[in-house]
Amino acid sequence: QVQLVESGGGLAQPGGSLRLSCAASGITFSIYDMSWYRQAPGKQRESVAIITTTGGTTYADSVKGRFTIPRDNARKTVSLQMNSLKPEDTAVYFCNGKSTWSTNNYWGQGTQVTVSS
């Protein structure tokens, strides 16, 4: 059974930091490109950050310089380190894994991040 389980969401003040984690099971993690997406109320889900199987990263313009996406293949985890948080970062954050060997594409259940004073 494939599972992507997010953790680490919560409430942060503007300018603060949060670290999200996504633990994968049931997949060969090292062959999956891993991503974080977010969806704010009334808006479409958008890509925040991607890390490929070879460690290449891509960030949305809105988070460049503030967020990083490290992965640990041995632990089968991908994280999202979020610094200098802004109220507009408030959203449900989802972990996504996309296989580079097949069409398999998996989502976590999401974790709420709220940035407010």
N, C-alpha and C positions, 0 to 999 in steps of 0.2 A: 504494500500500500504506500503510495507516494504522499508525503506530507511536507509542506513548507509552513513552518510555524514562526510567526513574527512575535517579537517581544520588545519592550523598551519604550513604548509610547507613553504619553502622559501630558501633563501641563508644564509649560515652560514660560518664563518671562521673555519679553523682547530682549534680544541681545544674548540670551542664554544658549545653552547647548543641550542636546539629547543625542543618545546613541541607540539606534534601532538594530536589532539582530534578527536574522532569519536562519533557522536551523532546518536543514533538509534531511529527509530520510526516504529510503526506497528508490533512490536514483543514484546513478554514477555521477556524482557531483562535478567531477573535473571536466566532463564533456558538455556541461551546461553553461551557456552565457547567462549571467544573473543580473537582474535589474530590480530597481525600486521604482514604483509608480505611486502616484497620489491622486486622490479625488476629493475635491472640495465640494461642499453642498451646492447643488445646482450647476456644477461644472462637469466637463468630461474628464475621464481619467487621463492623466498625462505622465509621460516618462520623466523621471527625475534624474536617474543615473544608471549607467550600464557598465558592467565589467565583463570582458570576454574571457574565454578559457585561457587565453595567453596573457591576461592581465591588462589589456588595453581598456581605457575608461573613456566614457563620454558623459557629459553633464548638460542638463538643461541650462540655458543662459541665466535663468532666474536664480540658480543655486551655485553657479561657478564661483570658486574661491571661498565658498562657505561650507559646502558638503563634500565628503569623500566616501568612496565605496570600496573598502577593503574586503577581500575574500580569504578564507582559510580552507583550502581543499582537504587538508587532513581532518579538520573538525567538521567539514561540510557546512560551513556557515558563511554568510555574507552579511555585512553590516552597513549601516548608513550613519556616519558621523555627521551630525548637523550642528554647526556653529553659527553664531550671529543670527539667531532665529528672528524671523519677522512674523507679524500677525498673518501675513498672506501665506505663510507656510502651513497654516492650519488646514488639516485635511486628514483623511484616512489614508495611511500608507500601506501599500501592498508589495509583497515580495513576488518576483516572477522568475521562473527558470525555463529557459528555452534550449532544448537539446540541439547540438550541432551535428548530430548523427541521424536524427529522425525529425518527425514533425511534433514530437511531444512538447507540450507547453503547459506549465503548471503555475497555479496561483496560490498564495497564502490567503488567510481569511481577513487580513487587514488589521492594522492597529491605529488607534486614534492619536493624533498629535494636535494639541491645542496650544497656540502661542498667544498669551494674553497677560496683561498686567492686572 
